[in-house]
Amino acid sequence: MKALAEENMAKVLAAESEVPKAIAQAFREGNLGIMDYYHMKNIQADTEMKTSISKTGLPPKTPL
């Protein structure tokens, strides 16, 4: 089970590394404007903030 989780995590990391390339290509092709980009980054920052706030009341995780 742990091997499957690690394999899936590797796939996620590989996919995440493609995101900046896709954004750059969308800029070049005109499919993404600067205001769209700033709006996307604002949503990401807001989501990260809400996630960090929601974790403040949780007890720390114990290692397996």
N, C-alpha and C positions, 0 to 999 in steps of 0.2 A: 504494500500500500504506500509506503514511504517513497519507494522508487517511482511509482506512478505520479505522486505529488511533485517530486523533483523534476520529472520529465515534463510535466505540465507547466511548472514554473519556468523551465528553460524555454518552452514554447512562448510563454507570455513575454519573457525578456526579449526574445528574438523579434516578436511582433512589435513591442514597444520601441525597439531600435529603428524600426521602419517609419515611425510616425514623423520625425523631423524631415525625412526625405519626402514623404507624401505632402507635407505642408509646403515645403519649398517648391515642389512641382505644381501644386495648386496655385501658388503665387505666380509662378512663371506662366501658367496657362490662363490666368485670369479668373479662375474659379473661386478664389478666396481673396477678399479685399482686406486692407489693413484694419478696418473697423470690425470686420468679422473675426479677425485674428484676436484683436483686443477683447472683444466680447467673449470669445472662447476662453482666453486666459483668465478673464475676470470670473467666469463660471467655475473654472478649475480652482482658482484661489478660494472662492467662496465655499466650494465643496470641501477643500482641505481644512479650512477654518472650522466648518461645522463638524467635521469628523474629529478634529483634535479636541474641540469643546465637548463632544459627546463621550470621549474617552477619559475625561478628567475624573469622573466619579467611579470608574471601574477599578477593581483591585488589580495589581500587577499579575501577569500570567506567570505560572510556574513552568519551568522547562520539563519536557517529557522525559 
